[in-house]
Amino acid sequence: MECQECHQRPATLHFTQVVNGQKNEIYVCEVCAKEKGYMSYPTDGYSLHDLLTGLFNLDSAGVSSSHQKAFQDVQELECPTCNMTFSEFKRIGKFGCADCYETFAAELDPIFRRVHSGNTVHQGKIPKRQGSNLHVKKQLEQYKAQLQSLIEQEAFEKAAEVRDKIKELQKIADSTDKEAGDDA
Amino acid sequence: MTLQRFMDDAISPWMREDAQDSDIVISSRIRLARNFADAVFPVIADSSELEKIREFFQKEYAHQSFETYDDFEFVSIRDLTAVEKLVLVEKHLISPLLARKPESAAALISQNEQVSIMVNEEDHIRIQLYYPGFQLTKALEKAFALDDWLEEKINYAYDEKRGYLTACPTNVGTGMRASVMMHLPALAMTKQMNQMIPAINQLGLVVRGIYGEGSESIGNLFQISNQITLGKSEGDIVADLQGVVKQLIEHERNARKYILKQSRENLEDRIFRSYGILKYSRIMESKEAARCLSNVRLGVDLNIIDTVSRNAMNELTVLIQPGFLQHYAKNTLSPKERDILRASLIRKRLGEED
């Protein structure tokens, strides 16, 4: 699609203007967008990364700015493993190590919500070797939910089967927990 | 030597296989981001820490095999020339970011070039796997198997609540980016694509062109991938992407039928003009080449041109890029020299097809 202003360059930007309830679609190139004032921020090298760090900063500039400021004056969060500070993390938009997730835990939910459409908790794969306990735990949760609904449906025979499965799994879970305890 | 073959063949062996919907979906890709639990991420790690990781991969995985991927080639980025790096980027075997890393970056590449495991990119490990055509489910299954294979020897940075921990908050959770490369000339011609992109974005998916960073697509090639990595399982993310891709395939097929019915002569004229330009030009810019290749590919898909194979199209798409041209010339070339060599290579390759 060509730019609707200069009709020469391809349109790389798409704006939706709503004026008095009237929706207006604008397709322009970056040069015309700047000239015509569709954009109020500098666009030279404005990357996804800038956008993201912008999002993080927006967060602290918003609702809790006074609280945040007072907090920062007292003590800046710093990761004990890699020495990444929270303000450095916001500046570069990257964690320094796995432990940063723990260090900055209290500040992360709003960031993740923004980036991942409101989600903050992982729902996917569990590592096969490392996560073997977790697999058992997840399975247990599933069985327990199943048991509850079977009892509600008064399907007691099936419920008994599931209950036995839970007992068996619980044994496995307990024994691995014990092993882990012995290691420590 | 394997690296030499990676360099010399424009088309990767896996691309030659015929696959489902390959008239519209060129390839499917799964990428998984992983990190070591007990090492600082590459973003801030010092060179000795990165070197330890590079050495670990060289020692443990160079020339190892997994299932059908035998004899992984271990490539250290610092051993490559500028042109060699460019060629690997153009073949999507390494990322532009990895190519720019000065020290201790590396890649394990399978002989059929289907799998590439990048080391010390933004994350310690980036597993990347390609399938021809529309085969996301299969690609995911294989990527998981490779992931489990690596995890036998590596303690991943993983958290029960946040999932796989990555350097960038945009990758946390599954660490997965699933994507497909689609050729959508009829949707572009009928000006439907620009209307669809905002709708696709609303479903949490991103549309990009393959050439260049911006949203501009050249050669009507579009890459569609998931944006969200946290809070949805890999299977659900892939299923959502598949749903949208299926719809796009259907829309593209309908648009092709519509154009054929409404203005067959115009379409044939456009396709054969492009074919003529490719066959006889003496100077060819990359944008023009990409545009003409798109038209001819459409001609091949619609059986309007039957003297050219789809493989030749795939091969030319890679071959006409600056890195490949310079590797072929064994010399650095000015843009003008590239345009001349590009035209000559295209003529030669299409000549072989006749």
Chai-1 contact restraints between the chains, C-beta under 6 A:
chainA,res_idxA,chainB,res_idxB,connection_type,confidence,min_distance_angstrom,max_distance_angstrom,comment,restraint_id
A,M1,B,N194,contact,1.0,0.0,6.0,A-B,restraint_1
A,P10,B,E216,contact,1.0,0.0,6.0,A-B,restraint_2
A,T12,B,G214,contact,1.0,0.0,6.0,A-B,restraint_3
A,T12,B,S215,contact,1.0,0.0,6.0,A-B,restraint_4
A,T12,B,E216,contact,1.0,0.0,6.0,A-B,restraint_5
A,C82,B,V40,contact,1.0,0.0,6.0,A-B,restraint_6
A,K94,B,V43,contact,1.0,0.0,6.0,A-B,restraint_7
A,K94,B,A167,contact,1.0,0.0,6.0,A-B,restraint_8
A,K94,B,C168,contact,1.0,0.0,6.0,A-B,restraint_9
A,F95,B,A167,contact,1.0,0.0,6.0,A-B,restraint_10
A,G96,B,F41,contact,1.0,0.0,6.0,A-B,restraint_11
A,G96,B,I44,contact,1.0,0.0,6.0,A-B,restraint_12
A,C97,B,V40,contact,1.0,0.0,6.0,A-B,restraint_13
A,C97,B,F41,contact,1.0,0.0,6.0,A-B,restraint_14
A,A98,B,A37,contact,1.0,0.0,6.0,A-B,restraint_15
A,A98,B,A157,contact,1.0,0.0,6.0,A-B,restraint_16
A,A98,B,L165,contact,1.0,0.0,6.0,A-B,restraint_17
A,Y101,B,R162,contact,1.0,0.0,6.0,A-B,restraint_18
A,Y101,B,L165,contact,1.0,0.0,6.0,A-B,restraint_19
A,I111,B,P169,contact,1.0,0.0,6.0,A-B,restraint_20
A,F112,B,L230,contact,1.0,0.0,6.0,A-B,restraint_21
A,V115,B,P169,contact,1.0,0.0,6.0,A-B,restraint_22
A,V115,B,T170,contact,1.0,0.0,6.0,A-B,restraint_23
A,H116,B,I228,contact,1.0,0.0,6.0,A-B,restraint_24
A,H116,B,L230,contact,1.0,0.0,6.0,A-B,restraint_25
A,H116,B,G231,contact,1.0,0.0,6.0,A-B,restraint_26
A,S117,B,G204,contact,1.0,0.0,6.0,A-B,restraint_27
A,S117,B,I228,contact,1.0,0.0,6.0,A-B,restraint_28
A,N119,B,L230,contact,1.0,0.0,6.0,A-B,restraint_29
A,N119,B,G231,contact,1.0,0.0,6.0,A-B,restraint_30
A,V121,B,K161,contact,1.0,0.0,6.0,A-B,restraint_31
A,H122,B,R162,contact,1.0,0.0,6.0,A-B,restraint_32
A,H122,B,G163,contact,1.0,0.0,6.0,A-B,restraint_33
A,H122,B,G173,contact,1.0,0.0,6.0,A-B,restraint_34
A,Q123,B,G231,contact,1.0,0.0,6.0,A-B,restraint_35
A,Q123,B,K232,contact,1.0,0.0,6.0,A-B,restraint_36
A,Q123,B,S233,contact,1.0,0.0,6.0,A-B,restraint_37
A,G124,B,T174,contact,1.0,0.0,6.0,A-B,restraint_38
A,G124,B,S233,contact,1.0,0.0,6.0,A-B,restraint_39
A,G124,B,E234,contact,1.0,0.0,6.0,A-B,restraint_40
A,K125,B,E234,contact,1.0,0.0,6.0,A-B,restraint_41
A,P127,B,E151,contact,1.0,0.0,6.0,A-B,restraint_42
A,P127,B,Y156,contact,1.0,0.0,6.0,A-B,restraint_43
A,P127,B,Y158,contact,1.0,0.0,6.0,A-B,restraint_44
A,K128,B,D148,contact,1.0,0.0,6.0,A-B,restraint_45
A,K128,B,E151,contact,1.0,0.0,6.0,A-B,restraint_46
A,R129,B,E151,contact,1.0,0.0,6.0,A-B,restraint_47
